[in-house]
């Protein structure tokens, strides 16, 4: 959704730059267009070229950025449709490196592993919407 909105904004601003005669406004719009184009490239790269993988160990979790989080740092596990997030104590939002999806062929086994890990470490699994911190 974010990508579609940015592409639409890029198109509208590009149209205004092409039709605008004013020099200062035109250069500021070109700067904004460049920033939005960079953001679109970042979104596409993150969407299509990152393979997030989280490792559940016996008493800790290794995130997609290879950070180690002990079970004592984890408050609960959120599941929102197919998206899964691990919430830390004292944080309102789930960090992006602790948010992931399962591949279609691994979804059942993965959810079972998450429930077993949560039970073993006495963490609650909540089926609700959650926000992430980029």
SEBADO-908009 format. One record per residue: residue number from 1; x, y, z of N, C-alpha, C in turn. Coordinates in steps of 0.05 Angstrom, whole numbers, plus 32768, in hexadecimal, padded with zeros to 4 digits. Atoms other than C-alpha are relative to their C-alpha. Layout:
% SEBADO-908009
<i: NUM	n.u: X	n.v: Y	n.w: Z	ca.u: X	ca.v: Y	ca.w: Z	c.u: X	c.v: Y	c.w: Z> $
...
***
This chain:
% SEBADO-908009
<i: 1	n.u: 8010	n.v: 7FE8	n.w: 8000	ca.u: 8000	ca.v: 8000	ca.w: 8000	c.u: 8012	c.v: 8019	c.w: 8000> $
<i: 2	n.u: 7FED	n.v: 7FE9	n.w: 7FFE	ca.u: 8039	ca.v: 802F	ca.w: 8012	c.u: 800D	c.v: 8004	c.w: 7FE5> $
<i: 3	n.u: 7FF3	n.v: 7FFE	n.w: 801A	ca.u: 805B	ca.v: 8020	ca.w: 7FD0	c.u: 7FED	c.v: 800C	c.w: 7FEB> $
<i: 4	n.u: 8013	n.v: 7FF6	n.w: 8013	ca.u: 801C	ca.v: 802E	ca.w: 7FA8	c.u: 7FFB	c.v: 801E	c.w: 8004> $
<i: 5	n.u: 8004	n.v: 7FE3	n.w: 7FFA	ca.u: 8011	ca.v: 8071	ca.w: 7FCB	c.u: 8018	c.v: 8010	c.w: 7FF7> $
<i: 6	n.u: 7FE8	n.v: 7FF1	n.w: 8008	ca.u: 8059	ca.v: 8086	ca.w: 7FBF	c.u: 8002	c.v: 8002	c.w: 7FE2> $
<i: 7	n.u: 8000	n.v: 7FFF	n.w: 801D	ca.u: 8054	ca.v: 8073	ca.w: 7F76	c.u: 7FEC	c.v: 8015	c.w: 7FF5> $
<i: 8	n.u: 8015	n.v: 7FED	n.w: 8008	ca.u: 8014	ca.v: 809C	ca.w: 7F6F	c.u: 800A	c.v: 801D	c.w: 8005> $
<i: 9	n.u: 7FF5	n.v: 7FE5	n.w: 7FF9	ca.u: 8034	ca.v: 80D8	ca.w: 7F93	c.u: 8017	c.v: 8007	c.w: 7FEC> $
<i: 10	n.u: 7FEB	n.v: 7FFB	n.w: 8013	ca.u: 8071	ca.v: 80D2	ca.w: 7F66	c.u: 7FF5	c.v: 8008	c.w: 7FE5> $
<i: 11	n.u: 800D	n.v: 7FFA	n.w: 8019	ca.u: 8045	ca.v: 80D3	ca.w: 7F28	c.u: 7FF4	c.v: 801C	c.w: 8000> $
<i: 12	n.u: 800D	n.v: 7FE6	n.w: 7FFE	ca.u: 801E	ca.v: 8110	ca.w: 7F3F	c.u: 8014	c.v: 8016	c.w: 8001> $
<i: 13	n.u: 7FEB	n.v: 7FEB	n.w: 7FFE	ca.u: 805C	ca.v: 8138	ca.w: 7F52	c.u: 8010	c.v: 8002	c.w: 7FE6> $
<i: 14	n.u: 7FF2	n.v: 7FFF	n.w: 8019	ca.u: 807F	ca.v: 8124	ca.w: 7F11	c.u: 7FEF	c.v: 8010	c.w: 7FEB> $
<i: 15	n.u: 8011	n.v: 7FF2	n.w: 8012	ca.u: 8043	ca.v: 813E	ca.w: 7EEA	c.u: 8001	c.v: 801E	c.w: 8006> $
<i: 16	n.u: 7FFF	n.v: 7FE4	n.w: 7FF8	ca.u: 8045	ca.v: 8180	ca.w: 7F11	c.u: 801B	c.v: 800C	c.w: 7FF8> $
<i: 17	n.u: 7FE6	n.v: 7FF5	n.w: 8008	ca.u: 8090	ca.v: 8188	ca.w: 7F04	c.u: 8002	c.v: 8004	c.w: 7FE2> $
<i: 18	n.u: 7FFF	n.v: 7FFE	n.w: 801D	ca.u: 8087	ca.v: 817C	ca.w: 7EBA	c.u: 7FF0	c.v: 8018	c.w: 7FF6> $
<i: 19	n.u: 8011	n.v: 7FEA	n.w: 8009	ca.u: 8051	ca.v: 81B1	ca.w: 7EB5	c.u: 8007	c.v: 801B	c.w: 800D> $
<i: 20	n.u: 7FFA	n.v: 7FE8	n.w: 7FF1	ca.u: 806F	ca.v: 81E4	ca.w: 7EE5	c.u: 8015	c.v: 8011	c.w: 7FF2> $
<i: 21	n.u: 7FED	n.v: 7FEE	n.w: 800C	ca.u: 8093	ca.v: 8222	ca.w: 7ECB	c.u: 8012	c.v: 800E	c.w: 8015> $
<i: 22	n.u: 7FF2	n.v: 7FF2	n.w: 7FEB	ca.u: 80AA	ca.v: 823E	ca.w: 7F0E	c.u: 801A	c.v: 7FF1	c.w: 8007> $
<i: 23	n.u: 7FE6	n.v: 800D	n.w: 7FFC	ca.u: 80F5	ca.v: 8230	ca.w: 7F1B	c.u: 8004	c.v: 7FF5	c.w: 801C> $
<i: 24	n.u: 7FFB	n.v: 8009	n.w: 7FE5	ca.u: 80F8	ca.v: 822C	ca.w: 7F67	c.u: 7FEE	c.v: 7FE9	c.w: 8008> $
<i: 25	n.u: 8013	n.v: 8015	n.w: 7FFA	ca.u: 80BA	ca.v: 8202	ca.w: 7F6F	c.u: 8007	c.v: 7FE7	c.w: 7FF0> $
<i: 26	n.u: 7FF9	n.v: 8017	n.w: 8011	ca.u: 80D1	ca.v: 81D5	ca.w: 7F36	c.u: 8017	c.v: 7FF1	c.w: 800D> $
<i: 27	n.u: 7FE9	n.v: 800D	n.w: 7FF4	ca.u: 8114	ca.v: 81C7	ca.w: 7F58	c.u: 7FF9	c.v: 7FF3	c.w: 801B> $
<i: 28	n.u: 8008	n.v: 800D	n.w: 7FE6	ca.u: 80F4	ca.v: 81B9	ca.w: 7F9C	c.u: 7FF0	c.v: 7FE7	c.w: 7FFA> $
<i: 29	n.u: 800F	n.v: 8018	n.w: 8007	ca.u: 80C3	ca.v: 8189	ca.w: 7F7B	c.u: 8013	c.v: 7FEA	c.w: 7FF5> $
<i: 30	n.u: 7FED	n.v: 8014	n.w: 800A	ca.u: 80FE	ca.v: 8166	ca.w: 7F58	c.u: 800E	c.v: 7FF4	c.w: 8018> $
<i: 31	n.u: 7FF4	n.v: 800B	n.w: 7FE8	ca.u: 811F	ca.v: 815E	ca.w: 7F9C	c.u: 7FED	c.v: 7FED	c.w: 800F> $
<i: 32	n.u: 8014	n.v: 8012	n.w: 7FF4	ca.u: 80DF	ca.v: 8140	ca.w: 7FB9	c.u: 7FFD	c.v: 7FE7	c.w: 7FF0> $
<i: 33	n.u: 8002	n.v: 8017	n.w: 8011	ca.u: 80D9	ca.v: 8113	ca.w: 7F7D	c.u: 8017	c.v: 7FED	c.w: 8003> $
<i: 34	n.u: 7FE8	n.v: 8010	n.w: 7FFC	ca.u: 8120	ca.v: 80FA	ca.w: 7F87	c.u: 7FFE	c.v: 7FF0	c.w: 801A> $
<i: 35	n.u: 8003	n.v: 800D	n.w: 7FE6	ca.u: 8113	ca.v: 80EB	ca.w: 7FD0	c.u: 7FEB	c.v: 7FEA	c.w: 7FFF> $
<i: 36	n.u: 8015	n.v: 8014	n.w: 8002	ca.u: 80D2	ca.v: 80C6	ca.w: 7FC0	c.u: 8009	c.v: 7FE8	c.w: 7FEF> $
<i: 37	n.u: 7FF6	n.v: 8016	n.w: 8011	ca.u: 80F4	ca.v: 809E	ca.w: 7F89	c.u: 8013	c.v: 7FEE	c.w: 8010> $
<i: 38	n.u: 7FEE	n.v: 8010	n.w: 7FEF	ca.u: 812A	ca.v: 8089	ca.w: 7FBA	c.u: 7FF1	c.v: 7FEF	c.w: 8014> $
<i: 39	n.u: 8011	n.v: 800F	n.w: 7FED	ca.u: 80F5	ca.v: 8074	ca.w: 7FEC	c.u: 7FF2	c.v: 7FE9	c.w: 7FF2> $
<i: 40	n.u: 800E	n.v: 8015	n.w: 800F	ca.u: 80D0	ca.v: 804C	ca.w: 7FB7	c.u: 8014	c.v: 7FE9	c.w: 7FFA> $
<i: 41	n.u: 7FEC	n.v: 8014	n.w: 8005	ca.u: 8111	ca.v: 8028	ca.w: 7FA5	c.u: 8006	c.v: 7FF0	c.w: 8019> $
<i: 42	n.u: 7FFC	n.v: 800D	n.w: 7FE6	ca.u: 811D	ca.v: 8019	ca.w: 7FEF	c.u: 7FE9	c.v: 7FED	c.w: 8006> $
<i: 43	n.u: 8017	n.v: 8011	n.w: 7FFB	ca.u: 80D6	ca.v: 7FFD	ca.w: 7FF6	c.u: 8000	c.v: 7FE7	c.w: 7FEE> $
<i: 44	n.u: 7FFF	n.v: 8016	n.w: 8012	ca.u: 80DD	ca.v: 7FD1	ca.w: 7FB9	c.u: 8016	c.v: 7FEC	c.w: 8008> $
<i: 45	n.u: 7FE9	n.v: 8012	n.w: 7FF8	ca.u: 8121	ca.v: 7FB6	ca.w: 7FD0	c.u: 7FF9	c.v: 7FF1	c.w: 8019> $
<i: 46	n.u: 8008	n.v: 800D	n.w: 7FE7	ca.u: 8106	ca.v: 7FA7	ca.w: 8015	c.u: 7FEA	c.v: 7FEC	c.w: 7FFC> $
<i: 47	n.u: 8016	n.v: 8012	n.w: 8005	ca.u: 80C7	ca.v: 7F87	ca.w: 7FFA	c.u: 8008	c.v: 7FE7	c.w: 7FF1> $
<i: 48	n.u: 7FFA	n.v: 8016	n.w: 8011	ca.u: 80E5	ca.v: 7F5A	ca.w: 7FC6	c.u: 801B	c.v: 7FF2	c.w: 8004> $
<i: 49	n.u: 7FE5	n.v: 800B	n.w: 7FFF	ca.u: 812E	ca.v: 7F4E	ca.w: 7FD8	c.u: 800A	c.v: 7FF9	c.w: 801C> $
<i: 50	n.u: 7FF7	n.v: 8008	n.w: 7FE5	ca.u: 8130	ca.v: 7F42	ca.w: 8023	c.u: 7FF2	c.v: 7FE6	c.w: 8007> $
<i: 51	n.u: 800B	n.v: 801A	n.w: 7FF7	ca.u: 8126	ca.v: 7EFC	ca.w: 803F	c.u: 8003	c.v: 7FFF	c.w: 801E> $
<i: 52	n.u: 7FFE	n.v: 8000	n.w: 7FE3	ca.u: 8116	ca.v: 7F05	ca.w: 8088	c.u: 7FFF	c.v: 7FE3	c.w: 800B> $
<i: 53	n.u: 8001	n.v: 801A	n.w: 7FF2	ca.u: 8126	ca.v: 7EC9	ca.w: 80B4	c.u: 8007	c.v: 8005	c.w: 801D> $
<i: 54	n.u: 7FFC	n.v: 7FFE	n.w: 7FE3	ca.u: 811F	ca.v: 7EC6	ca.w: 80FF	c.u: 8005	c.v: 7FE4	c.w: 800A> $
<i: 55	n.u: 7FF9	n.v: 801A	n.w: 7FF5	ca.u: 813F	ca.v: 7E8D	ca.w: 8126	c.u: 7FF6	c.v: 7FFF	c.w: 801D> $
<i: 56	n.u: 8009	n.v: 8005	n.w: 7FE5	ca.u: 811C	ca.v: 7E73	ca.w: 8164	c.u: 8012	c.v: 7FEC	c.w: 800D> $
<i: 57	n.u: 7FEF	n.v: 8012	n.w: 7FF1	ca.u: 814E	ca.v: 7E55	ca.w: 8194	c.u: 7FF1	c.v: 7FF9	c.w: 801A> $
<i: 58	n.u: 800E	n.v: 800A	n.w: 7FE8	ca.u: 813D	ca.v: 7E34	ca.w: 81D7	c.u: 7FF8	c.v: 8017	c.w: 8012> $
<i: 59	n.u: 8006	n.v: 7FEA	n.w: 7FED	ca.u: 8140	ca.v: 7E74	ca.w: 8201	c.u: 8005	c.v: 801C	c.w: 7FF4> $
<i: 60	n.u: 7FFC	n.v: 7FE6	n.w: 800D	ca.u: 814D	ca.v: 7EAC	ca.w: 81CE	c.u: 7FF7	c.v: 7FFF	c.w: 7FE3> $
<i: 61	n.u: 8008	n.v: 7FFD	n.w: 801C	ca.u: 813B	ca.v: 7EC6	ca.w: 8189	c.u: 8016	c.v: 800F	c.w: 7FF2> $
<i: 62	n.u: 7FED	n.v: 7FF1	n.w: 8011	ca.u: 816B	ca.v: 7EDC	ca.w: 8152	c.u: 7FF0	c.v: 800D	c.w: 7FEA> $
<i: 63	n.u: 8011	n.v: 7FF1	n.w: 8013	ca.u: 814B	ca.v: 7F13	ca.w: 8128	c.u: 800C	c.v: 7FFF	c.w: 7FE4> $
<i: 64	n.u: 7FF7	n.v: 7FFF	n.w: 801C	ca.u: 8151	ca.v: 7F21	ca.w: 80DE	c.u: 801A	c.v: 8010	c.w: 7FFD> $
<i: 65	n.u: 7FE7	n.v: 7FF1	n.w: 8000	ca.u: 8189	ca.v: 7F52	ca.w: 80EE	c.u: 8016	c.v: 7FF3	c.w: 8011> $
<i: 66	n.u: 7FED	n.v: 8010	n.w: 7FF1	ca.u: 81AE	ca.v: 7F1C	ca.w: 8114	c.u: 8005	c.v: 800A	c.w: 801D> $
<i: 67	n.u: 7FFE	n.v: 7FF7	n.w: 7FE4	ca.u: 81A0	ca.v: 7F3B	ca.w: 8158	c.u: 7FF3	c.v: 7FEA	c.w: 8012> $
<i: 68	n.u: 8009	n.v: 8015	n.w: 7FEE	ca.u: 8196	ca.v: 7F0C	ca.w: 8193	c.u: 7FEE	c.v: 800D	c.w: 8016> $
<i: 69	n.u: 8013	n.v: 7FF7	n.w: 7FEC	ca.u: 8159	ca.v: 7F18	ca.w: 81C0	c.u: 7FFA	c.v: 7FE8	c.w: 8012> $
<i: 70	n.u: 8006	n.v: 8015	n.w: 7FEC	ca.u: 8153	ca.v: 7EEF	ca.w: 8200	c.u: 7FE1	c.v: 7FFE	c.w: 8004> $
<i: 71	n.u: 801D	n.v: 8004	n.w: 7FFB	ca.u: 810E	ca.v: 7ED3	ca.w: 8211	c.u: 7FF6	c.v: 8013	c.w: 8016> $
<i: 72	n.u: 8008	n.v: 7FED	n.w: 7FEB	ca.u: 810E	ca.v: 7F01	ca.w: 824E	c.u: 7FFA	c.v: 801C	c.w: 7FF5> $
<i: 73	n.u: 8004	n.v: 7FE6	n.w: 800C	ca.u: 810E	ca.v: 7F3D	ca.w: 821F	c.u: 7FE5	c.v: 8001	c.w: 7FF0> $
<i: 74	n.u: 8018	n.v: 8003	n.w: 8011	ca.u: 80D0	ca.v: 7F24	ca.w: 81F9	c.u: 7FE7	c.v: 8000	c.w: 8011> $
<i: 75	n.u: 8019	n.v: 7FFE	n.w: 7FF1	ca.u: 808B	ca.v: 7F37	ca.w: 8212	c.u: 7FEC	c.v: 7FEC	c.w: 7FF5> $
<i: 76	n.u: 8014	n.v: 8012	n.w: 800C	ca.u: 805F	ca.v: 7F11	ca.w: 81E1	c.u: 8005	c.v: 7FFD	c.w: 7FE2> $
<i: 77	n.u: 7FFE	n.v: 8004	n.w: 801D	ca.u: 8057	ca.v: 7EF9	ca.w: 8199	c.u: 7FE5	c.v: 8007	c.w: 7FF4> $
<i: 78	n.u: 8018	n.v: 7FF8	n.w: 800D	ca.u: 8024	ca.v: 7F1A	ca.w: 816C	c.u: 7FFE	c.v: 7FF1	c.w: 7FE5> $
<i: 79	n.u: 8006	n.v: 800C	n.w: 801A	ca.u: 8004	ca.v: 7EF7	ca.w: 8131	c.u: 7FE9	c.v: 800F	c.w: 7FF4> $
<i: 80	n.u: 8015	n.v: 7FF1	n.w: 800E	ca.u: 7FDC	ca.v: 7F21	ca.w: 8100	c.u: 7FFE	c.v: 7FF5	c.w: 7FE4> $
<i: 81	n.u: 8003	n.v: 800F	n.w: 8019	ca.u: 7FC3	ca.v: 7EF7	ca.w: 80C6	c.u: 8019	c.v: 7FEF	c.w: 7FFC> $
<i: 82	n.u: 7FE8	n.v: 800F	n.w: 8006	ca.u: 8004	ca.v: 7EDD	ca.w: 80A8	c.u: 801A	c.v: 800D	c.w: 800B> $
<i: 83	n.u: 7FE9	n.v: 7FF1	n.w: 7FF6	ca.u: 8032	ca.v: 7F12	ca.w: 80C7	c.u: 8004	c.v: 7FFA	c.w: 801E> $
<i: 84	n.u: 7FF9	n.v: 8007	n.w: 7FE5	ca.u: 8056	ca.v: 7F01	ca.w: 8108	c.u: 8014	c.v: 8014	c.w: 800A> $
<i: 85	n.u: 7FEE	n.v: 7FED	n.w: 7FF4	ca.u: 8078	ca.v: 7F31	ca.w: 8137	c.u: 8006	c.v: 7FF8	c.w: 801D> $
<i: 86	n.u: 7FF7	n.v: 8006	n.w: 7FE4	ca.u: 809F	ca.v: 7F28	ca.w: 8178	c.u: 8003	c.v: 801B	c.w: 800E> $
<i: 87	n.u: 8000	n.v: 7FE7	n.w: 7FF1	ca.u: 8091	ca.v: 7F61	ca.w: 81A9	c.u: 8013	c.v: 7FFE	c.w: 8018> $
<i: 88	n.u: 7FED	n.v: 7FFE	n.w: 7FE9	ca.u: 80C7	ca.v: 7F76	ca.w: 81DB	c.u: 7FF3	c.v: 800F	c.w: 8017> $
<i: 89	n.u: 8009	n.v: 7FF2	n.w: 7FE8	ca.u: 80BA	ca.v: 7F8D	ca.w: 8222	c.u: 8006	c.v: 801E	c.w: 7FFE> $
<i: 90	n.u: 7FFB	n.v: 7FE3	n.w: 7FFF	ca.u: 80B3	ca.v: 7FD9	ca.w: 8229	c.u: 7FFE	c.v: 800D	c.w: 7FE5> $
<i: 91	n.u: 8002	n.v: 7FF4	n.w: 801A	ca.u: 80A7	ca.v: 7FE4	ca.w: 81DF	c.u: 7FE2	c.v: 7FFF	c.w: 7FF7> $
<i: 92	n.u: 801B	n.v: 7FFF	n.w: 800A	ca.u: 8065	ca.v: 7FF9	ca.w: 81BF	c.u: 7FFE	c.v: 7FF2	c.w: 7FE5> $
<i: 93	n.u: 8000	n.v: 800B	n.w: 801B	ca.u: 8078	ca.v: 7FE3	ca.w: 8179	c.u: 8013	c.v: 7FE9	c.w: 7FFD> $
<i: 94	n.u: 7FEF	n.v: 8018	n.w: 8005	ca.u: 8096	ca.v: 7FA3	ca.w: 815E	c.u: 8016	c.v: 8009	c.w: 7FED> $
<i: 95	n.u: 7FEB	n.v: 7FF9	n.w: 8012	ca.u: 80DB	ca.v: 7FAF	ca.w: 813F	c.u: 7FFE	c.v: 7FF0	c.w: 7FE6> $
<i: 96	n.u: 8002	n.v: 800D	n.w: 801A	ca.u: 80DF	ca.v: 7F9F	ca.w: 80F4	c.u: 8011	c.v: 7FE6	c.w: 7FFF> $
<i: 97	n.u: 7FF0	n.v: 8018	n.w: 8001	ca.u: 8116	ca.v: 7F6C	ca.w: 8100	c.u: 7FF4	c.v: 7FE9	c.w: 8010> $
<i: 98	n.u: 800F	n.v: 8015	n.w: 7FF2	ca.u: 80E6	ca.v: 7F44	ca.w: 812C	c.u: 7FE4	c.v: 7FFC	c.w: 7FF4> $
<i: 99	n.u: 8019	n.v: 8004	n.w: 800E	ca.u: 80AE	ca.v: 7F44	ca.w: 80F9	c.u: 8005	c.v: 7FF0	c.w: 7FE7> $
<i: 100	n.u: 7FFB	n.v: 8012	n.w: 8017	ca.u: 80A8	ca.v: 7F0E	ca.w: 80C4	c.u: 7FE7	c.v: 7FF2	c.w: 7FF7> $
<i: 101	n.u: 8015	n.v: 8012	n.w: 800C	ca.u: 807D	ca.v: 7EE1	ca.w: 8098	c.u: 800C	c.v: 7FE5	c.w: 7FFC> $
<i: 102	n.u: 7FF7	n.v: 801B	n.w: 8008	ca.u: 8081	ca.v: 7E97	ca.w: 808C	c.u: 7FFA	c.v: 7FFC	c.w: 7FE2> $
<i: 103	n.u: 8006	n.v: 8008	n.w: 801B	ca.u: 8086	ca.v: 7E7B	ca.w: 8046	c.u: 7FE8	c.v: 7FED	c.w: 8001> $
<i: 104	n.u: 8019	n.v: 800F	n.w: 8000	ca.u: 8046	ca.v: 7E58	ca.w: 8031	c.u: 8004	c.v: 7FE2	c.w: 8008> $
<i: 105	n.u: 7FFC	n.v: 801C	n.w: 7FFA	ca.u: 8064	ca.v: 7E12	ca.w: 8036	c.u: 800A	c.v: 7FFB	c.w: 801D> $
<i: 106	n.u: 7FF5	n.v: 8003	n.w: 7FE5	ca.u: 8081	ca.v: 7E20	ca.w: 807C	c.u: 7FEE	c.v: 800B	c.w: 8015> $
<i: 107	n.u: 8011	n.v: 7FF1	n.w: 7FED	ca.u: 8046	ca.v: 7E44	ca.w: 809C	c.u: 7FF6	c.v: 7FEF	c.w: 8017> $
<i: 108	n.u: 800B	n.v: 8011	n.w: 7FEB	ca.u: 8027	ca.v: 7E0A	ca.w: 80C3	c.u: 8015	c.v: 7FF8	c.w: 8014> $
<i: 109	n.u: 7FEB	n.v: 8009	n.w: 7FEE	ca.u: 8068	ca.v: 7DEF	ca.w: 80DE	c.u: 800C	c.v: 8018	c.w: 800F> $
<i: 110	n.u: 7FF5	n.v: 7FE9	n.w: 7FF3	ca.u: 8081	ca.v: 7E35	ca.w: 80ED	c.u: 7FEF	c.v: 800A	c.w: 8017> $
<i: 111	n.u: 8012	n.v: 7FF8	n.w: 7FEB	ca.u: 8043	ca.v: 7E48	ca.w: 8115	c.u: 8001	c.v: 7FED	c.w: 8017> $
<i: 112	n.u: 7FFE	n.v: 8014	n.w: 7FEA	ca.u: 8048	ca.v: 7E08	ca.w: 813C	c.u: 801A	c.v: 8004	c.w: 8010> $
<i: 113	n.u: 7FE7	n.v: 7FFB	n.w: 7FF2	ca.u: 8091	ca.v: 7E17	ca.w: 814C	c.u: 7FFE	c.v: 8019	c.w: 8011> $
<i: 114	n.u: 8003	n.v: 7FE8	n.w: 7FF0	ca.u: 807F	ca.v: 7E5D	ca.w: 8163	c.u: 7FEF	c.v: 7FFB	c.w: 8019> $
<i: 115	n.u: 8011	n.v: 8006	n.w: 7FE9	ca.u: 8048	ca.v: 7E43	ca.w: 8191	c.u: 8010	c.v: 7FEF	c.w: 8014> $
<i: 116	n.u: 7FEF	n.v: 8010	n.w: 7FEE	ca.u: 8078	ca.v: 7E0F	ca.w: 81AE	c.u: 8015	c.v: 8011	c.w: 800E> $
<i: 117	n.u: 7FEC	n.v: 7FEF	n.w: 7FF4	ca.u: 80AE	ca.v: 7E43	ca.w: 81B9	c.u: 7FF4	c.v: 8013	c.w: 8015> $
<i: 118	n.u: 800D	n.v: 7FEE	n.w: 7FEE	ca.u: 807D	ca.v: 7E73	ca.w: 81DA	c.u: 7FF7	c.v: 7FF1	c.w: 801A> $
<i: 119	n.u: 8008	n.v: 8010	n.w: 7FE8	ca.u: 8063	ca.v: 7E3B	ca.w: 8208	c.u: 8018	c.v: 7FF9	c.w: 8011> $
<i: 120	n.u: 7FE8	n.v: 8008	n.w: 7FF2	ca.u: 80A9	ca.v: 7E25	ca.w: 821A	c.u: 800C	c.v: 8018	c.w: 8010> $
<i: 121	n.u: 7FF5	n.v: 7FE8	n.w: 7FF4	ca.u: 80BE	ca.v: 7E6D	ca.w: 822B	c.u: 7FEB	c.v: 8011	c.w: 800F> $
<i: 122	n.u: 8016	n.v: 7FF3	n.w: 7FF2	ca.u: 807A	ca.v: 7E80	ca.w: 824A	c.u: 7FFA	c.v: 801B	c.w: 7FF6> $
<i: 123	n.u: 8007	n.v: 7FE7	n.w: 800E	ca.u: 806A	ca.v: 7EB6	ca.w: 8217	c.u: 7FE4	c.v: 7FFC	c.w: 7FF4> $
<i: 124	n.u: 801C	n.v: 8001	n.w: 800B	ca.u: 8023	ca.v: 7EC7	ca.w: 8201	c.u: 8001	c.v: 8005	c.w: 7FE2> $
<i: 125	n.u: 8003	n.v: 7FFC	n.w: 801C	ca.u: 8010	ca.v: 7EC1	ca.w: 81B8	c.u: 7FE5	c.v: 800E	c.w: 7FFC> $
<i: 126	n.u: 8018	n.v: 7FF0	n.w: 8003	ca.u: 7FDD	ca.v: 7EF7	ca.w: 81A5	c.u: 7FFA	c.v: 8002	c.w: 7FE2> $
<i: 127	n.u: 8009	n.v: 7FFD	n.w: 801C	ca.u: 7FB5	ca.v: 7EF7	ca.w: 8164	c.u: 7FF3	c.v: 801B	c.w: 7FFE> $
<i: 128	n.u: 800B	n.v: 7FE5	n.w: 8002	ca.u: 7FAD	ca.v: 7F41	ca.w: 8159	c.u: 8012	c.v: 8011	c.w: 7FEE> $
<i: 129	n.u: 7FF1	n.v: 7FED	n.w: 8011	ca.u: 7FC4	ca.v: 7F7C	ca.w: 812E	c.u: 8017	c.v: 800C	c.w: 8011> $
<i: 130	n.u: 7FE9	n.v: 7FF3	n.w: 7FF3	ca.u: 8008	ca.v: 7F9A	ca.w: 813F	c.u: 800E	c.v: 8012	c.w: 7FED> $
<i: 131	n.u: 7FF1	n.v: 7FEC	n.w: 8011	ca.u: 8032	ca.v: 7FD4	ca.w: 8126	c.u: 801E	c.v: 7FFA	c.w: 8003> $
<i: 132	n.u: 7FE3	n.v: 8004	n.w: 8000	ca.u: 807B	ca.v: 7FD0	ca.w: 8114	c.u: 800F	c.v: 801A	c.w: 8000> $
<i: 133	n.u: 7FEE	n.v: 7FE9	n.w: 8000	ca.u: 80B4	ca.v: 8000	ca.w: 811E	c.u: 8015	c.v: 7FFB	c.w: 7FEC> $
<i: 134	n.u: 7FED	n.v: 8004	n.w: 8016	ca.u: 80DD	ca.v: 8008	ca.w: 80DF	c.u: 801C	c.v: 8006	c.w: 8008> $
***
